[in-house]
């Protein structure tokens, strides 16, 4: 069995995932420091900042057997988006001046976004 996940989160204050990431400040930001929002499959969407190790750790924890409903050792997950698709954005992607962890602009990281969605944290 293969489940599908898209790396954008529906903007909805009643949605636990959206609210938790917002409270933790783990979304990509606009150049003005606000959470970056665009339009994708669920409608208005926020984009997790996977360049932030805290975000990647949180994301990975959501796929643990006790967190991911229906999860088994025979369930695999497909990252559907290899880039941050933004249907309402320029060139159908995130604005180039959006800000990532460490102050990086999206123009510098665009091709790495999909990789960071699935990048594991280093073992210490």
RODONU-999644 format. One record per atom (N, C-alpha, C, O, CB): residue in three letters; atom name; residue number from 1; y, z, x. Coordinates in steps of 0.2 Angstrom, whole numbers, plus 5000, padded with zeros to 4 digits. Each point is the difference from the previous one (the first is absolute). Last residue first. Glycine has a CB too. Example, Ala and Ser with C-alpha at 12.3 -4.5 7.8 and 13.67 -1.06 7.14 Angstrom:
BEGIN
roro, vomar, kero, c2, c3, c1
SER, N, 2, 4989, 5035, 5064;
SER, CA, 2, 5006, 5001, 5004;
SER, C, 2, 5005, 5003, 4996;
SER, O, 2, 5006, 5001, 5003;
SER, CB, 2, 4991, 4989, 5003;
ALA, N, 1, 4975, 5010, 4996;
ALA, CA, 1, 5006, 5000, 4996;
ALA, C, 1, 5006, 5000, 5004;
ALA, O, 1, 4999, 5003, 5005;
ALA, CB, 1, 4995, 5003, 4986;
This chain:
BEGIN
roro, vomar, kero, c2, c3, c1
UNK, N, 124, 5055, 5077, 5114;
UNK, CA, 124, 5002, 5005, 5006;
UNK, C, 124, 4995, 5004, 5002;
UNK, O, 124, 5001, 5004, 5005;
UNK, CB, 124, 5011, 4996, 4991;
UNK, N, 123, 4991, 4975, 4991;
UNK, CA, 123, 4996, 5006, 5001;
UNK, C, 123, 5003, 5004, 5005;
UNK, O, 123, 5001, 4997, 5006;
UNK, CB, 123, 4988, 4997, 4989;
UNK, N, 122, 5026, 4987, 4991;
UNK, CA, 122, 4996, 5001, 5006;
UNK, C, 122, 4996, 5007, 5000;
UNK, O, 122, 5003, 5005, 4997;
UNK, CB, 122, 5005, 4988, 5009;
UNK, N, 121, 4997, 4993, 4971;
UNK, CA, 121, 5004, 5005, 5005;
UNK, C, 121, 4995, 5001, 5006;
UNK, O, 121, 4994, 5000, 5000;
UNK, CB, 121, 5013, 5005, 4991;
UNK, N, 120, 4991, 4972, 4994;
UNK, CA, 120, 4999, 5007, 5000;
UNK, C, 120, 5004, 5004, 5005;
UNK, O, 120, 5003, 4997, 5004;
UNK, CB, 120, 4985, 5000, 4993;
UNK, N, 119, 5017, 4980, 4988;
UNK, CA, 119, 5000, 5003, 5007;
UNK, C, 119, 4998, 5007, 5000;
UNK, O, 119, 5003, 5004, 4997;
UNK, CB, 119, 5005, 4988, 5007;
UNK, N, 118, 4997, 4993, 4977;
UNK, CA, 118, 4993, 5001, 5002;
UNK, C, 118, 4999, 5003, 5007;
UNK, O, 118, 4994, 5002, 5001;
UNK, CB, 118, 5003, 4989, 4991;
UNK, N, 117, 5025, 5003, 5000;
UNK, CA, 117, 4997, 5003, 4994;
UNK, C, 117, 4993, 5002, 5001;
UNK, O, 117, 4998, 5005, 4997;
UNK, CB, 117, 5009, 4987, 4996;
UNK, N, 116, 5005, 4997, 5024;
UNK, CA, 116, 5002, 5007, 5000;
UNK, C, 116, 4997, 5003, 4993;
UNK, O, 116, 4998, 5006, 5000;
UNK, CB, 116, 5012, 4992, 5007;
UNK, N, 115, 4989, 4978, 4996;
UNK, CA, 115, 4996, 5004, 5005;
UNK, C, 115, 5000, 5007, 4999;
UNK, O, 115, 4995, 5004, 5001;
UNK, CB, 115, 5006, 4986, 5007;
UNK, N, 114, 5014, 4997, 4979;
UNK, CA, 114, 4993, 5000, 4998;
UNK, C, 114, 4995, 5003, 5004;
UNK, O, 114, 4995, 5004, 4998;
UNK, CB, 114, 5008, 4986, 4996;
UNK, N, 113, 5020, 5008, 5014;
UNK, CA, 113, 4999, 5004, 4994;
UNK, C, 113, 4993, 5001, 4997;
UNK, O, 113, 4997, 5005, 5000;
UNK, CB, 113, 5015, 4991, 4998;
UNK, N, 112, 4997, 4990, 5021;
UNK, CA, 112, 4996, 5006, 5002;
UNK, C, 112, 4999, 5004, 4993;
UNK, O, 112, 4995, 5004, 5000;
UNK, CB, 112, 5009, 4996, 5012;
UNK, N, 111, 5010, 4980, 4990;
UNK, CA, 111, 4994, 4998, 5001;
UNK, C, 111, 4995, 5006, 5001;
UNK, O, 111, 4994, 4999, 5000;
UNK, CB, 111, 5010, 4990, 5004;
UNK, N, 110, 5019, 5016, 4993;
UNK, CA, 110, 4998, 4996, 4994;
UNK, C, 110, 4992, 4998, 5001;
UNK, O, 110, 4996, 5002, 4996;
UNK, CB, 110, 5016, 4994, 5002;
UNK, N, 109, 5006, 5016, 5017;
UNK, CA, 109, 4993, 5003, 4998;
UNK, C, 109, 4996, 4996, 4995;
UNK, O, 109, 4995, 5001, 4998;
UNK, CB, 109, 5009, 5010, 5005;
UNK, N, 108, 5019, 4986, 5005;
UNK, CA, 108, 4997, 5001, 5006;
UNK, C, 108, 4992, 5001, 4999;
UNK, O, 108, 4996, 5000, 5004;
UNK, CB, 108, 5015, 5005, 5001;
UNK, N, 107, 5005, 4992, 4978;
UNK, CA, 107, 5000, 4994, 5003;
UNK, C, 107, 4996, 5001, 5006;
UNK, O, 107, 4997, 4995, 5003;
UNK, CB, 107, 5014, 5001, 4993;
UNK, N, 106, 4995, 5023, 4991;
UNK, CA, 106, 4994, 4996, 4998;
UNK, C, 106, 4999, 4994, 5004;
UNK, O, 106, 4994, 4997, 5001;
UNK, CB, 106, 5007, 5008, 4987;
UNK, N, 105, 5011, 5015, 5024;
UNK, CA, 105, 5002, 4995, 4995;
UNK, C, 105, 4993, 4996, 4998;
UNK, O, 105, 4996, 4999, 5004;
UNK, CB, 105, 5016, 5001, 4999;
UNK, N, 104, 4990, 5026, 5009;
UNK, CA, 104, 4998, 4993, 5001;
UNK, C, 104, 5002, 4996, 4993;
UNK, O, 104, 4999, 5002, 4995;
UNK, CB, 104, 4992, 5001, 5013;
UNK, N, 103, 5010, 5021, 4997;
UNK, CA, 103, 5006, 4996, 5000;
UNK, C, 103, 4999, 4993, 5001;
UNK, O, 103, 5005, 4996, 5000;
UNK, CB, 103, 5001, 5013, 5004;
UNK, N, 102, 4978, 5010, 4994;
UNK, CA, 102, 5003, 4999, 5007;
UNK, C, 102, 5006, 4995, 5000;
UNK, O, 102, 5002, 4999, 5005;
UNK, CB, 102, 4987, 5003, 4999;
UNK, N, 101, 4996, 4995, 4975;
UNK, CA, 101, 5000, 5006, 5004;
UNK, C, 101, 5002, 4998, 5007;
UNK, O, 101, 4999, 4995, 5003;
UNK, CB, 101, 4991, 5010, 4991;
UNK, N, 100, 5019, 4978, 4990;
UNK, CA, 100, 4994, 5003, 5000;
UNK, C, 100, 5000, 5006, 5005;
UNK, O, 100, 5006, 5001, 5003;
UNK, CB, 100, 4988, 4988, 4995;
UNK, N, 99, 5023, 4994, 4985;
UNK, CA, 99, 4999, 5004, 5006;
UNK, C, 99, 4993, 5004, 5000;
UNK, O, 99, 4998, 5003, 4995;
UNK, CB, 99, 5015, 4998, 5006;
UNK, N, 98, 5000, 4974, 4990;
UNK, CA, 98, 4997, 5006, 4998;
UNK, C, 98, 4998, 5004, 5006;
UNK, O, 98, 4999, 4998, 5005;
UNK, CB, 98, 4997, 4997, 4984;
UNK, N, 97, 5014, 4983, 5011;
UNK, CA, 97, 5003, 5006, 5003;
UNK, C, 97, 4998, 5006, 4997;
UNK, O, 97, 5003, 5005, 5001;
UNK, CB, 97, 5007, 4988, 5001;
UNK, N, 96, 4981, 4985, 4992;
UNK, CA, 96, 4999, 5001, 5007;
UNK, C, 96, 5004, 5006, 5003;
UNK, O, 96, 4998, 5003, 5005;
UNK, CB, 96, 5001, 4985, 4995;
UNK, N, 95, 4990, 5010, 4975;
UNK, CA, 95, 5006, 4999, 5003;
UNK, C, 95, 4999, 5001, 5008;
UNK, O, 95, 4997, 5005, 5001;
UNK, CB, 95, 5010, 4998, 4988;
UNK, N, 94, 4971, 4991, 4997;
UNK, CA, 94, 5005, 5006, 5001;
UNK, C, 94, 5006, 4997, 5003;
UNK, O, 94, 5000, 4996, 5005;
UNK, CB, 94, 4991, 5013, 4995;
UNK, N, 93, 4996, 4973, 4987;
UNK, CA, 93, 4998, 5005, 5004;
UNK, C, 93, 5005, 5005, 5001;
UNK, O, 93, 5006, 4999, 4997;
UNK, CB, 93, 4987, 4994, 5009;
UNK, N, 92, 5008, 4984, 4984;
UNK, CA, 92, 4994, 5004, 4997;
UNK, C, 92, 4997, 5005, 5005;
UNK, O, 92, 4994, 5001, 5000;
UNK, CB, 92, 5004, 4989, 4993;
UNK, N, 91, 5023, 4997, 5011;
UNK, CA, 91, 4993, 4997, 5003;
UNK, C, 91, 4994, 5004, 4997;
UNK, O, 91, 4995, 5000, 5004;
UNK, CB, 91, 5012, 4997, 5006;
UNK, N, 90, 5013, 5017, 4984;
UNK, CA, 90, 5001, 4994, 5003;
UNK, C, 90, 4993, 4997, 5004;
UNK, O, 90, 4997, 5004, 5003;
UNK, CB, 90, 5015, 4999, 4999;
UNK, N, 89, 4985, 5013, 4976;
UNK, CA, 89, 5004, 5000, 5007;
UNK, C, 89, 5001, 4993, 5003;
UNK, O, 89, 4997, 4995, 4997;
UNK, CB, 89, 4998, 5016, 5005;
UNK, N, 88, 4993, 4997, 4977;
UNK, CA, 88, 5007, 4999, 4999;
UNK, C, 88, 5004, 5000, 5007;
UNK, O, 88, 5006, 5000, 5000;
UNK, CB, 88, 4992, 5006, 4989;
UNK, N, 87, 4978, 4997, 5010;
UNK, CA, 87, 5001, 4994, 4997;
UNK, C, 87, 5008, 4998, 4998;
UNK, O, 87, 5002, 4995, 4999;
UNK, CB, 87, 4987, 5007, 4996;
UNK, N, 86, 4997, 5010, 5025;
UNK, CA, 86, 5005, 5003, 4995;
UNK, C, 86, 5002, 4993, 4996;
UNK, O, 86, 5004, 4996, 5003;
UNK, CB, 86, 5000, 5014, 5005;
UNK, N, 85, 4976, 5000, 5011;
UNK, CA, 85, 5002, 4995, 4995;
UNK, C, 85, 5005, 5003, 4995;
UNK, O, 85, 4999, 5005, 4997;
UNK, CB, 85, 4990, 4989, 5004;
UNK, N, 84, 5002, 5012, 5024;
UNK, CA, 84, 5003, 5003, 4994;
UNK, C, 84, 5003, 4995, 4995;
UNK, O, 84, 5005, 4999, 5001;
UNK, CB, 84, 4997, 5011, 5006;
UNK, N, 83, 4976, 4984, 5008;
UNK, CA, 83, 5007, 5001, 5001;
UNK, C, 83, 5003, 5004, 4994;
UNK, O, 83, 4996, 5000, 4995;
UNK, CB, 83, 5005, 4990, 5013;
UNK, N, 82, 4976, 5004, 4992;
UNK, CA, 82, 5001, 5000, 5008;
UNK, C, 82, 5007, 5001, 5002;
UNK, O, 82, 5002, 5000, 5006;
UNK, CB, 82, 4988, 4993, 4995;
UNK, N, 81, 4995, 5014, 4976;
UNK, CA, 81, 5007, 4997, 5002;
UNK, C, 81, 5000, 5001, 5008;
UNK, O, 81, 5000, 5005, 5003;
UNK, CB, 81, 5006, 4998, 4986;
UNK, N, 80, 4975, 5005, 4999;
UNK, CA, 80, 5001, 4994, 4997;
UNK, C, 80, 5007, 4996, 5003;
UNK, O, 80, 5000, 4994, 5000;
UNK, CB, 80, 4994, 5010, 4989;
UNK, N, 79, 4986, 5013, 5019;
UNK, CA, 79, 5007, 5000, 5000;
UNK, C, 79, 5002, 4993, 4998;
UNK, O, 79, 5000, 4996, 5003;
UNK, CB, 79, 5001, 5013, 5006;
UNK, N, 78, 4975, 5004, 4986;
UNK, CA, 78, 5004, 4994, 5002;
UNK, C, 78, 5007, 5001, 5000;
UNK, O, 78, 5003, 5002, 4994;
UNK, CB, 78, 4987, 4991, 5002;
UNK, N, 77, 4987, 5023, 5005;
UNK, CA, 77, 5006, 4999, 4997;
UNK, C, 77, 5004, 4994, 5004;
UNK, O, 77, 4999, 5000, 5006;
UNK, CB, 77, 5002, 5012, 4991;
UNK, N, 76, 4972, 5000, 4996;
UNK, CA, 76, 5005, 4997, 5005;
UNK, C, 76, 5006, 4999, 4997;
UNK, O, 76, 5001, 4998, 4994;
UNK, CB, 76, 4990, 4997, 5013;
UNK, N, 75, 4985, 5019, 4988;
UNK, CA, 75, 5006, 4997, 4997;
UNK, C, 75, 5005, 4999, 5006;
UNK, O, 75, 5001, 5004, 5005;
UNK, CB, 75, 4998, 5003, 4985;
UNK, N, 74, 4979, 5004, 5011;
UNK, CA, 74, 4999, 4993, 4999;
UNK, C, 74, 5006, 4997, 4997;
UNK, O, 74, 5000, 4994, 4998;
UNK, CB, 74, 4988, 5008, 5000;
UNK, N, 73, 5010, 5021, 5006;
UNK, CA, 73, 4999, 4997, 5007;
UNK, C, 73, 4999, 4993, 4999;
UNK, O, 73, 5001, 4996, 5005;
UNK, CB, 73, 4994, 5014, 5000;
UNK, N, 72, 5019, 5001, 4976;
UNK, CA, 72, 4994, 5002, 5003;
UNK, C, 72, 5000, 4996, 5007;
UNK, O, 72, 5004, 4997, 5002;
UNK, CB, 72, 4990, 5004, 4986;
UNK, N, 71, 5024, 5005, 4989;
UNK, CA, 71, 4999, 4999, 5007;
UNK, C, 71, 4993, 5002, 5002;
UNK, O, 71, 4997, 5005, 4998;
UNK, CB, 71, 5015, 4996, 5005;
UNK, N, 70, 5001, 5001, 4976;
UNK, CA, 70, 4995, 4995, 5000;
UNK, C, 70, 4998, 4999, 5007;
UNK, O, 70, 4995, 4995, 5001;
UNK, CB, 70, 5009, 5000, 4989;
UNK, N, 69, 5019, 5015, 5009;
UNK, CA, 69, 4996, 5000, 4994;
UNK, C, 69, 4994, 4994, 5001;
UNK, O, 69, 5002, 4994, 5001;
UNK, CB, 69, 5007, 5011, 4992;
UNK, N, 68, 5005, 5008, 5026;
UNK, CA, 68, 5000, 4993, 4998;
UNK, C, 68, 4994, 5000, 4994;
UNK, O, 68, 4994, 5000, 5002;
UNK, CB, 68, 5010, 4995, 5009;
UNK, N, 67, 4999, 5026, 5001;
UNK, CA, 67, 5007, 4998, 4997;
UNK, C, 67, 5000, 4993, 4997;
UNK, O, 67, 5003, 4999, 4995;
UNK, CB, 67, 5002, 5007, 5014;
UNK, N, 66, 4976, 5005, 5002;
UNK, CA, 66, 5003, 5005, 4995;
UNK, C, 66, 5006, 4998, 4997;
UNK, O, 66, 5003, 5003, 4995;
UNK, CB, 66, 4991, 5006, 5011;
UNK, N, 65, 4996, 4978, 5012;
UNK, CA, 65, 4996, 5000, 4994;
UNK, C, 65, 5002, 5005, 4995;
UNK, O, 65, 4999, 4998, 4994;
UNK, CB, 65, 4992, 4999, 5013;
UNK, N, 64, 5027, 4992, 5009;
UNK, CA, 64, 4995, 5005, 5001;
UNK, C, 64, 4996, 5000, 4993;
UNK, O, 64, 5002, 4999, 4995;
UNK, CB, 64, 5004, 5008, 5013;
UNK, N, 63, 5015, 4981, 4996;
UNK, CA, 63, 4993, 4996, 5000;
UNK, C, 63, 4994, 5004, 5001;
UNK, O, 63, 4995, 4998, 5000;
UNK, CB, 63, 5012, 4992, 5003;
UNK, N, 62, 5016, 5018, 4999;
UNK, CA, 62, 4999, 4998, 4993;
UNK, C, 62, 4994, 4996, 4999;
UNK, O, 62, 4998, 4999, 4994;
UNK, CB, 62, 5014, 5000, 5004;
UNK, N, 61, 4996, 5008, 5023;
UNK, CA, 61, 4997, 5005, 4997;
UNK, C, 61, 4999, 4998, 4992;
UNK, O, 61, 4995, 5003, 4997;
UNK, CB, 61, 5011, 5005, 5011;
UNK, N, 60, 5005, 4977, 5007;
UNK, CA, 60, 4993, 5000, 5001;
UNK, C, 60, 4997, 5006, 4996;
UNK, O, 60, 4994, 4999, 4998;
UNK, CB, 60, 5008, 4997, 5014;
UNK, N, 59, 5021, 5002, 4986;
UNK, CA, 59, 4997, 4994, 4997;
UNK, C, 59, 4992, 5001, 5001;
UNK, O, 59, 4996, 4999, 4996;
UNK, CB, 59, 5014, 4994, 5006;
UNK, N, 58, 5004, 5022, 5010;
UNK, CA, 58, 4999, 5002, 4992;
UNK, C, 58, 4997, 4994, 4997;
UNK, O, 58, 4995, 5002, 4996;
UNK, CB, 58, 5016, 5004, 5004;
UNK, N, 57, 4993, 4991, 5023;
UNK, CA, 57, 4995, 5006, 4999;
UNK, C, 57, 4999, 5001, 4992;
UNK, O, 57, 4995, 5001, 4998;
UNK, CB, 57, 5009, 5004, 5013;
UNK, N, 56, 5012, 4979, 4995;
UNK, CA, 56, 4993, 4998, 5001;
UNK, C, 56, 4995, 5005, 4999;
UNK, O, 56, 4995, 4999, 4998;
UNK, CB, 56, 5010, 4993, 5010;
UNK, N, 55, 5018, 5014, 4991;
UNK, CA, 55, 4998, 4996, 4995;
UNK, C, 55, 4993, 4997, 5000;
UNK, O, 55, 4996, 5001, 4995;
UNK, CB, 55, 5016, 4996, 5004;
UNK, N, 54, 4997, 5015, 5019;
UNK, CA, 54, 4999, 5005, 4995;
UNK, C, 54, 4998, 4996, 4993;
UNK, O, 54, 4995, 5002, 4997;
UNK, CB, 54, 5013, 5006, 5008;
UNK, N, 53, 4998, 4980, 5015;
UNK, CA, 53, 4994, 5003, 5000;
UNK, C, 53, 4998, 5005, 4995;
UNK, O, 53, 4994, 5000, 4997;
UNK, CB, 53, 5007, 4999, 5015;
UNK, N, 52, 5016, 4980, 4987;
UNK, CA, 52, 5000, 5007, 5000;
UNK, C, 52, 4993, 5003, 5001;
UNK, O, 52, 4996, 4999, 4995;
UNK, CB, 52, 5016, 5001, 4999;
UNK, N, 51, 4992, 4977, 5001;
UNK, CA, 51, 5001, 5001, 5007;
UNK, C, 51, 5001, 5007, 5002;
UNK, O, 51, 5000, 5002, 5005;
UNK, CB, 51, 5006, 4987, 4995;
UNK, N, 50, 4991, 5003, 4977;
UNK, CA, 50, 4994, 5001, 5004;
UNK, C, 50, 5001, 5000, 5008;
UNK, O, 50, 4995, 5002, 5003;
UNK, CB, 50, 4999, 4992, 4988;
UNK, N, 49, 5020, 5010, 4985;
UNK, CA, 49, 5002, 4998, 5007;
UNK, C, 49, 4993, 5002, 5005;
UNK, O, 49, 5000, 5005, 5002;
UNK, CB, 49, 5013, 4997, 4996;
UNK, N, 48, 4989, 4991, 4974;
UNK, CA, 48, 4999, 5005, 5005;
UNK, C, 48, 5001, 4997, 5007;
UNK, O, 48, 4999, 4995, 5002;
UNK, CB, 48, 4993, 5010, 4991;
UNK, N, 47, 5020, 4987, 4984;
UNK, CA, 47, 4996, 4997, 5006;
UNK, C, 47, 4998, 5006, 5005;
UNK, O, 47, 5005, 5002, 5003;
UNK, CB, 47, 4999, 4986, 4995;
UNK, N, 46, 5003, 5008, 4974;
UNK, CA, 46, 5002, 5003, 5006;
UNK, C, 46, 4995, 4998, 5005;
UNK, O, 46, 4994, 4999, 4998;
UNK, CB, 46, 5012, 5010, 4996;
UNK, N, 45, 5000, 4979, 4981;
UNK, CA, 45, 4996, 5003, 5005;
UNK, C, 45, 5004, 5003, 5006;
UNK, O, 45, 5005, 4997, 5002;
UNK, CB, 45, 4986, 4995, 4994;
UNK, N, 44, 5009, 4996, 4977;
UNK, CA, 44, 5004, 5003, 5005;
UNK, C, 44, 4996, 5004, 5004;
UNK, O, 44, 4996, 5004, 4998;
UNK, CB, 44, 5014, 4996, 4994;
UNK, N, 43, 4974, 4986, 4997;
UNK, CA, 43, 5007, 5000, 4998;
UNK, C, 43, 5004, 5003, 5005;
UNK, O, 43, 4999, 4998, 5006;
UNK, CB, 43, 4998, 5003, 4982;
UNK, N, 42, 4980, 4995, 5015;
UNK, CA, 42, 5001, 5005, 4995;
UNK, C, 42, 5007, 5000, 4997;
UNK, O, 42, 5001, 5005, 4995;
UNK, CB, 42, 4990, 5002, 5010;
UNK, N, 41, 5003, 4976, 5011;
UNK, CA, 41, 4995, 5000, 4995;
UNK, C, 41, 5002, 5006, 4995;
UNK, O, 41, 4999, 4998, 4994;
UNK, CB, 41, 4993, 4997, 5013;
UNK, N, 40, 5029, 5001, 5007;
UNK, CA, 40, 4993, 4997, 5001;
UNK, C, 40, 4996, 5001, 4994;
UNK, O, 40, 5002, 5001, 4995;
UNK, CB, 40, 4999, 5002, 5018;
UNK, N, 39, 5026, 5001, 4997;
UNK, CA, 39, 4996, 4998, 4995;
UNK, C, 39, 4993, 4997, 5002;
UNK, O, 39, 5000, 4995, 5004;
UNK, CB, 39, 5011, 5003, 4989;
UNK, N, 38, 5006, 5021, 5020;
UNK, CA, 38, 5000, 4993, 4998;
UNK, C, 38, 4995, 4999, 4994;
UNK, O, 38, 4998, 5005, 4997;
UNK, CB, 38, 5004, 4992, 5015;
UNK, N, 37, 5012, 5023, 5005;
UNK, CA, 37, 4996, 4998, 4994;
UNK, C, 37, 5001, 4993, 4999;
UNK, O, 37, 5005, 4997, 5001;
UNK, CB, 37, 4997, 5014, 4994;
UNK, N, 36, 5003, 5010, 5024;
UNK, CA, 36, 5000, 4993, 4999;
UNK, C, 36, 4996, 4999, 4994;
UNK, O, 36, 4994, 5002, 4999;
UNK, CB, 36, 5007, 4995, 5013;
UNK, N, 35, 5012, 5026, 4993;
UNK, CA, 35, 4994, 4997, 5000;
UNK, C, 35, 5000, 4993, 4998;
UNK, O, 35, 5004, 4998, 4996;
UNK, CB, 35, 4991, 5013, 5001;
UNK, N, 34, 5026, 4999, 5016;
UNK, CA, 34, 4997, 5001, 4993;
UNK, C, 34, 4993, 4997, 5001;
UNK, O, 34, 4998, 4996, 5004;
UNK, CB, 34, 5013, 5004, 4989;
UNK, N, 33, 5006, 4998, 5024;
UNK, CA, 33, 4996, 5006, 5000;
UNK, C, 33, 4997, 5002, 4994;
UNK, O, 33, 4996, 5005, 4999;
UNK, CB, 33, 5011, 4999, 5009;
UNK, N, 32, 5006, 4976, 4999;
UNK, CA, 32, 5004, 5005, 4998;
UNK, C, 32, 4996, 5007, 5000;
UNK, O, 32, 5003, 5005, 4998;
UNK, CB, 32, 5004, 4987, 4996;
UNK, N, 31, 4983, 4987, 5011;
UNK, CA, 31, 5004, 5001, 5005;
UNK, C, 31, 5005, 5006, 4999;
UNK, O, 31, 5003, 5003, 5005;
UNK, CB, 31, 4997, 4985, 4998;
UNK, N, 30, 4977, 5013, 4984;
UNK, CA, 30, 5005, 4995, 5001;
UNK, C, 30, 5005, 5002, 5006;
UNK, O, 30, 4999, 5005, 5003;
UNK, CB, 30, 5001, 4992, 4984;
UNK, N, 29, 4974, 5012, 5012;
UNK, CA, 29, 5007, 5001, 4998;
UNK, C, 29, 5004, 4993, 5000;
UNK, O, 29, 4999, 4996, 5004;
UNK, CB, 29, 5000, 5016, 5000;
UNK, N, 28, 4973, 4997, 4994;
UNK, CA, 28, 5005, 4996, 5004;
UNK, C, 28, 5007, 5001, 4996;
UNK, O, 28, 5000, 5000, 4994;
UNK, CB, 28, 4991, 4991, 5010;
UNK, N, 27, 4993, 5029, 4992;
UNK, CA, 27, 5001, 4993, 4998;
UNK, C, 27, 5004, 4996, 5005;
UNK, O, 27, 5004, 5003, 5003;
UNK, CB, 27, 4995, 5000, 4985;
UNK, N, 26, 4994, 5021, 5010;
UNK, CA, 26, 4996, 4996, 5004;
UNK, C, 26, 5000, 4993, 4998;
UNK, O, 26, 4996, 4996, 5002;
UNK, CB, 26, 4997, 5013, 4999;
UNK, N, 25, 5017, 5015, 4993;
UNK, CA, 25, 5004, 4995, 5003;
UNK, C, 25, 4996, 4995, 5004;
UNK, O, 25, 5002, 4998, 5006;
UNK, CB, 25, 5006, 5011, 4995;
UNK, N, 24, 4985, 5009, 4984;
UNK, CA, 24, 4999, 5001, 5007;
UNK, C, 24, 5004, 4995, 5004;
UNK, O, 24, 5000, 5000, 5006;
UNK, CB, 24, 4988, 5003, 4991;
UNK, N, 23, 5013, 4997, 4979;
UNK, CA, 23, 5002, 5007, 5003;
UNK, C, 23, 4999, 5001, 5007;
UNK, O, 23, 5004, 5003, 5003;
UNK, CB, 23, 4992, 5001, 4986;
UNK, N, 22, 4997, 4975, 5002;
UNK, CA, 22, 5007, 5001, 4999;
UNK, C, 22, 5002, 5007, 5003;
UNK, O, 22, 5005, 5000, 5004;
UNK, CB, 22, 4996, 4992, 4986;
UNK, N, 21, 4976, 5004, 5007;
UNK, CA, 21, 5003, 4996, 5006;
UNK, C, 21, 5008, 5001, 5000;
UNK, O, 21, 5002, 5000, 5006;
UNK, CB, 21, 4988, 4992, 4994;
UNK, N, 20, 4999, 5017, 4982;
UNK, CA, 20, 4998, 5004, 5006;
UNK, C, 20, 5003, 4996, 5006;
UNK, O, 20, 5003, 5004, 5004;
UNK, CB, 20, 4987, 5001, 4990;
UNK, N, 19, 5012, 4985, 4985;
UNK, CA, 19, 5004, 5006, 5000;
UNK, C, 19, 4999, 5004, 5007;
UNK, O, 19, 5005, 5002, 5003;
UNK, CB, 19, 4995, 4999, 4984;
UNK, N, 18, 4987, 4980, 5007;
UNK, CA, 18, 5007, 4998, 5001;
UNK, C, 18, 5004, 5006, 5002;
UNK, O, 18, 5004, 5000, 5005;
UNK, CB, 18, 4995, 4990, 4987;
UNK, N, 17, 4979, 5014, 5002;
UNK, CA, 17, 5000, 4997, 5006;
UNK, C, 17, 5007, 4998, 5002;
UNK, O, 17, 5003, 5001, 5005;
UNK, CB, 17, 4986, 4994, 4994;
UNK, N, 16, 5006, 5013, 4979;
UNK, CA, 16, 5000, 5005, 5005;
UNK, C, 16, 5001, 4997, 5007;
UNK, O, 16, 5003, 5003, 5005;
UNK, CB, 16, 4989, 5004, 4988;
UNK, N, 15, 5019, 4985, 4984;
UNK, CA, 15, 4994, 4998, 5004;
UNK, C, 15, 5000, 5005, 5006;
UNK, O, 15, 5004, 4999, 5005;
UNK, CB, 15, 4996, 4989, 4991;
UNK, N, 14, 5018, 5012, 4988;
UNK, CA, 14, 4994, 5003, 4998;
UNK, C, 14, 4993, 4999, 5003;
UNK, O, 14, 4995, 5002, 4999;
UNK, CB, 14, 5011, 4998, 4990;
UNK, N, 13, 5016, 4990, 5016;
UNK, CA, 13, 5000, 5007, 5001;
UNK, C, 13, 4994, 5004, 4998;
UNK, O, 13, 4999, 5005, 5002;
UNK, CB, 13, 5013, 4994, 4998;
UNK, N, 12, 4990, 4975, 5008;
UNK, CA, 12, 4999, 5004, 4994;
UNK, C, 12, 5000, 5007, 5001;
UNK, O, 12, 4995, 5002, 5003;
UNK, CB, 12, 4999, 4988, 4992;
UNK, N, 11, 5005, 4985, 5018;
UNK, CA, 11, 5005, 5005, 4999;
UNK, C, 11, 5000, 5003, 4993;
UNK, O, 11, 5001, 4997, 4995;
UNK, CB, 11, 5006, 4997, 5013;
UNK, N, 10, 4972, 4995, 5007;
UNK, CA, 10, 5004, 4999, 4994;
UNK, C, 10, 5005, 5006, 5000;
UNK, O, 10, 4999, 5006, 5001;
UNK, CB, 10, 4992, 4989, 4993;
UNK, N, 9, 4999, 4995, 5029;
UNK, CA, 9, 4999, 5005, 4995;
UNK, C, 9, 5005, 5000, 4994;
UNK, O, 9, 5006, 4999, 5001;
UNK, CB, 9, 4990, 5008, 5008;
UNK, N, 8, 4991, 4978, 5013;
UNK, CA, 8, 5006, 5001, 4996;
UNK, C, 8, 4998, 5005, 4994;
UNK, O, 8, 4995, 5000, 4998;
UNK, CB, 8, 5011, 4989, 5006;
UNK, N, 7, 4978, 4999, 5011;
UNK, CA, 7, 5004, 5005, 5004;
UNK, C, 7, 5007, 5000, 4997;
UNK, O, 7, 5005, 5000, 5004;
UNK, CB, 7, 4988, 4999, 5006;
UNK, N, 6, 4982, 4995, 4979;
UNK, CA, 6, 5006, 4997, 5002;
UNK, C, 6, 5004, 5005, 5003;
UNK, O, 6, 5001, 5006, 4997;
UNK, CB, 6, 4998, 4985, 4994;
UNK, N, 5, 4973, 5007, 5004;
UNK, CA, 5, 5006, 5004, 5001;
UNK, C, 5, 5006, 4996, 5002;
UNK, O, 5, 4999, 4996, 5005;
UNK, CB, 5, 4994, 5014, 4997;
UNK, N, 4, 4979, 4988, 4988;
UNK, CA, 4, 5006, 4997, 5002;
UNK, C, 4, 5006, 5005, 5000;
UNK, O, 4, 5001, 5004, 4996;
UNK, CB, 4, 4995, 4985, 5000;
UNK, N, 3, 4975, 5012, 5006;
UNK, CA, 3, 5006, 5001, 4996;
UNK, C, 3, 5006, 4997, 5003;
UNK, O, 3, 4999, 4998, 5006;
UNK, CB, 3, 4996, 5013, 4990;
UNK, N, 2, 4977, 4985, 5005;
UNK, CA, 2, 5006, 5000, 5003;
UNK, C, 2, 5006, 5001, 4995;
UNK, O, 2, 5001, 4996, 4995;
UNK, CB, 2, 4994, 4996, 5014;
UNK, N, 1, 4976, 5011, 4994;
UNK, CA, 1, 5006, 5000, 4996;
UNK, C, 1, 5006, 5000, 5004;
UNK, O, 1, 5000, 5004, 5005;
UNK, CB, 1, 4994, 5002, 4986;
